[in-house]
Amino acid sequence: MARNGHRMKVGKRYHRPGTAPGTLRAPEKRIEQVRVTVIDYGPDHLEEKTVTRVEEVFRYRDSPSVTWINIEGLHDVALVESIGRHFGFHPLALEDVLNCGQRPKLEDYGQYHFLIMKSLLTGSGALAPLDTEQISFFLSGNYVITFQEVPGDSFEAVRERIRRGKGLIRKSGADYLVYALMDALVDEFFPVLERYGEQIEALEVELLTNPTGRTIQEVHRIKRELLLLRRTAWPERDVISAMQREESDVIHRETQVFLRDCYDHTIQIIDMIETYRDLAAGMLDIYLSSVSNRMNEIMKVLTIISTIFIPLNFIAGLYGMNFHTDHPLNMPELSWPWGYPYALGMMATVAILLVIYFQRKGWLTADRRPEVPPPVPPAAGSDGTGGLGGTAGARRANGGKVGEPVS
């Protein structure tokens, strides 16, 4: 996930219709220079370096230790082709690496697996827009190669575990490394969903107290971004589910136990996303009901005012008729000295009687807005997501994984 608003927004890029399969086209340049880093490790040794020539990584293909090669930047097509040619990657897989609008998926190419996952991109502000970045994985028996669009990722905790020899990662194979990286990507969802939970809670209070046009815009923004999270989480769940059922030499049975734990987290994430989407949809109904109630209040006030003035208009219209006052039946009060105060007094009396009648009927009493209870503080050990994000927060705090022994 982005830190300190470091990452740039990444758009979707596709080939033009009719392009031949396996054609490699450089995406938009996001960084000045491609950066290639290598971490080669085993139980008793660790080598970490940044290479300047791509040929330096070729020797790790047949290394007996586990090697993680990470490439940041995809605009150097020659570098991607060189790596694919040496490690024997299929052109269609390399094409998917450079076409960054792919759906998360898992493909088995026999000697290696090709995976695509998504990393969440967020800015530093609470209302920063959400986007995703494609992370491509090549997994073989002794190496993992990852391709990223821009610098900055959520893998630093995994790097620290490798450096310190913490947990099982230095004692396990490349498949465990892929699990650790995928688990880091899955953990990105929890703080993001916690943020959406807080925003939804604040918007619910605003909808019940003082809804405005900005409020409904925020509701629509949250709905769009929750849809993006849903489109990311569901296929990632399928990828992890396929990996934990995989029967091949690339993914060992010991690692599938940890993948099962990662799969459980995706289920929790999807449940939270669906819950927040239902709440966001309900907020639209709350907004429409609130606006309708306010309109009803305004119409009620206007109707009462109009009702009070109806008899007053009748009296004013009655005495405004130009009858001759010579005949005793043609409004003799028009000639009275106190005729004008009499008409005003009658109007005032009628108006006061109507106000008293409306007051006794309760029509002049404004509907009280429901009091919004203060937010319930999260329980101890929770992060406000119903206990789901608390697990991920604890895992990020100690740099380890649930169910993983720490040496």
CORWOBEL-V231922 format. One record per residue. N is the residue number from 0. RES is the residue in one small letter. NEAR is the number of other C-alpha atoms within 12 Angstrom. Layout:
<<N/RES/NEAR> <N/RES/NEAR>>
//
This chain:
<<0/m/36> <1/a/33> <2/r/19> <3/n/16> <4/g/20> <5/h/17> <6/r/30> <7/m/28> <8/k/24> <9/v/29> <10/g/22> <11/k/19> <12/r/22> <13/y/22> <14/h/22> <15/r/12> <16/p/8> <17/g/9> <18/t/12> <19/a/13> <20/p/18> <21/g/21> <22/t/24> <23/l/31> <24/r/29> <25/a/27> <26/p/29> <27/e/23> <28/k/22> <29/r/24> <30/i/22> <31/e/15> <32/q/18> <33/v/29> <34/r/30> <35/v/32> <36/t/30> <37/v/33> <38/i/35> <39/d/37> <40/y/35> <41/g/29> <42/p/22> <43/d/15> <44/h/19> <45/l/24> <46/e/22> <47/e/23> <48/k/20> <49/t/21> <50/v/19> <51/t/16> <52/r/18> <53/v/28> <54/e/19> <55/e/20> <56/v/34> <57/f/24> <58/r/19> <59/y/29> <60/r/31> <61/d/17> <62/s/20> <63/p/18> <64/s/27> <65/v/38> <66/t/43> <67/w/46> <68/i/42> <69/n/40> <70/i/39> <71/e/34> <72/g/35> <73/l/40> <74/h/30> <75/d/30> <76/v/25> <77/a/19> <78/l/31> <79/v/39> <80/e/29> <81/s/21> <82/i/33> <83/g/30> <84/r/20> <85/h/20> <86/f/29> <87/g/23> <88/f/31> <89/h/29> <90/p/25> <91/l/21> <92/a/35> <93/l/39> <94/e/32> <95/d/40> <96/v/49> <97/l/40> <98/n/37> <99/c/38> <100/g/28> <101/q/31> <102/r/30> <103/p/34> <104/k/32> <105/l/30> <106/e/26> <107/d/26> <108/y/20> <109/g/20> <110/q/21> <111/y/30> <112/h/36> <113/f/37> <114/l/41> <115/i/42> <116/m/43> <117/k/46> <118/s/44> <119/l/38> <120/l/37> <121/t/33> <122/g/22> <123/s/19> <124/g/15> <125/a/21> <126/l/21> <127/a/23> <128/p/27> <129/l/37> <130/d/30> <131/t/40> <132/e/44> <133/q/41> <134/i/46> <135/s/43> <136/f/40> <137/f/45> <138/l/41> <139/s/39> <140/g/32> <141/n/33> <142/y/40> <143/v/42> <144/i/46> <145/t/41> <146/f/45> <147/q/41> <148/e/44> <149/v/36> <150/p/33> <151/g/28> <152/d/37> <153/s/32> <154/f/33> <155/e/21> <156/a/27> <157/v/35> <158/r/31> <159/e/23> <160/r/29> <161/i/36> <162/r/23> <163/r/23> <164/g/25> <165/k/24> <166/g/27> <167/l/30> <168/i/38> <169/r/34> <170/k/27> <171/s/30> <172/g/34> <173/a/40> <174/d/44> <175/y/42> <176/l/46> <177/v/47> <178/y/40> <179/a/42> <180/l/42> <181/m/41> <182/d/40> <183/a/36> <184/l/43> <185/v/46> <186/d/44> <187/e/37> <188/f/45> <189/f/41> <190/p/32> <191/v/43> <192/l/42> <193/e/31> <194/r/30> <195/y/37> <196/g/32> <197/e/25> <198/q/28> <199/i/36> <200/e/27> <201/a/25> <202/l/33> <203/e/32> <204/v/25> <205/e/27> <206/l/35> <207/l/29> <208/t/22> <209/n/22> <210/p/28> <211/t/19> <212/g/16> <213/r/15> <214/t/30> <215/i/29> <216/q/20> <217/e/30> <218/v/37> <219/h/24> <220/r/26> <221/i/38> <222/k/30> <223/r/23> <224/e/31> <225/l/37> <226/l/25> <227/l/29> <228/l/37> <229/r/29> <230/r/24> <231/t/37> <232/a/40> <233/w/30> <234/p/28> <235/e/40> <236/r/38> <237/d/29> <238/v/34> <239/i/39> <240/s/26> <241/a/25> <242/m/38> <243/q/30> <244/r/20> <245/e/26> <246/e/15> <247/s/21> <248/d/22> <249/v/32> <250/i/35> <251/h/26> <252/r/21> <253/e/22> <254/t/33> <255/q/27> <256/v/25> <257/f/33> <258/l/40> <259/r/28> <260/d/29> <261/c/39> <262/y/32> <263/d/27> <264/h/38> <265/t/38> <266/i/26> <267/q/30> <268/i/38> <269/i/32> <270/d/26> <271/m/32> <272/i/37> <273/e/25> <274/t/24> <275/y/34> <276/r/30> <277/d/21> <278/l/26> <279/a/36> <280/a/25> <281/g/22> <282/m/33> <283/l/30> <284/d/19> <285/i/26> <286/y/32> <287/l/21> <288/s/17> <289/s/28> <290/v/23> <291/s/15> <292/n/20> <293/r/24> <294/m/14> <295/n/16> <296/e/21> <297/i/17> <298/m/16> <299/k/21> <300/v/20> <301/l/16> <302/t/17> <303/i/23> <304/i/20> <305/s/17> <306/t/21> <307/i/25> <308/f/22> <309/i/18> <310/p/22> <311/l/25> <312/n/20> <313/f/18> <314/i/23> <315/a/20> <316/g/15> <317/l/17> <318/y/26> <319/g/15> <320/m/14> <321/n/11> <322/f/17> <323/h/16> <324/t/16> <325/d/12> <326/h/12> <327/p/12> <328/l/11> <329/n/16> <330/m/19> <331/p/17> <332/e/21> <333/l/25> <334/s/18> <335/w/13> <336/p/11> <337/w/13> <338/g/16> <339/y/18> <340/p/15> <341/y/19> <342/a/25> <343/l/18> <344/g/17> <345/m/21> <346/m/26> <347/a/20> <348/t/19> <349/v/23> <350/a/25> <351/i/18> <352/l/16> <353/l/25> <354/v/23> <355/i/16> <356/y/17> <357/f/21> <358/q/15> <359/r/12> <360/k/11> <361/g/14> <362/w/21> <363/l/21> <364/t/15> <365/a/15> <366/d/16> <367/r/12> <368/r/16> <369/p/13> <370/e/11> <371/v/18> <372/p/13> <373/p/10> <374/p/15> <375/v/12> <376/p/14> <377/p/17> <378/a/13> <379/a/10> <380/g/17> <381/s/20> <382/d/25> <383/g/29> <384/t/35> <385/g/25> <386/g/22> <387/l/32> <388/g/32> <389/g/27> <390/t/30> <391/a/39> <392/g/28> <393/a/21> <394/r/27> <395/r/28> <396/a/14> <397/n/20> <398/g/31> <399/g/33> <400/k/36> <401/v/28> <402/g/17> <403/e/23> <404/p/15> <405/v/19> <406/s/13>>
//
